[in-house]
Amino acid sequence: MKCKVVHFIWLTLHDFLLLIRCRHGEIIRGNLDKELKERERERDERERERERSA
């Protein structure tokens, strides 16, 4: 019986850690996407300014 309880606790903890890791990964990915979009937008703005000045 004790073994089953320990096993249940271990599985629950493991699932919880996986969930945290997945969420953390999504957050990091989300931030990277924001940075990439921002850089792309800045680059587009610079290209437009060059076209105007040319």
C-alpha positions in Angstrom: 0.0 0.0 0.0 2.8 2.4 0.9 4.4 1.7 -2.4 1.2 2.7 -4.3 1.0 6.0 -2.4 4.6 6.9 -3.2 4.1 5.9 -6.8 1.0 8.1 -7.0 2.8 11.1 -5.4 5.8 10.6 -7.8 3.5 10.5 -10.9 1.6 13.6 -9.8 4.8 15.5 -9.1 6.2 14.4 -12.4 3.1 15.6 -14.3 3.2 18.9 -12.5 6.9 19.5 -13.4 6.2 18.7 -17.0 3.3 21.1 -17.1 5.5 23.9 -15.6 8.2 23.1 -18.1 5.8 23.3 -21.0 4.3 26.6 -19.8 7.7 28.0 -19.3 8.7 27.0 -22.8 5.6 28.6 -24.3 6.4 31.8 -22.4 9.9 31.9 -23.7 8.8 31.1 -27.2 6.2 33.9 -27.0 8.8 36.4 -25.9 11.1 35.4 -28.8 8.2 35.7 -31.3 7.5 39.2 -29.9 11.2 40.2 -30.3 11.4 38.8 -33.8 8.3 40.7 -34.9 9.6 43.9 -33.3 13.0 43.6 -35.1 11.2 42.9 -38.4 9.0 45.9 -37.9 12.0 48.2 -37.2 13.8 46.8 -40.2 10.8 47.6 -42.4 10.6 51.1 -41.0 14.3 51.7 -41.8 13.8 50.4 -45.4 10.9 52.7 -45.9 12.9 55.7 -44.7 15.7 54.8 -47.1 13.2 54.6 -50.0 11.8 58.0 -49.0 15.3 59.6 -48.8 16.5 58.0 -52.1 
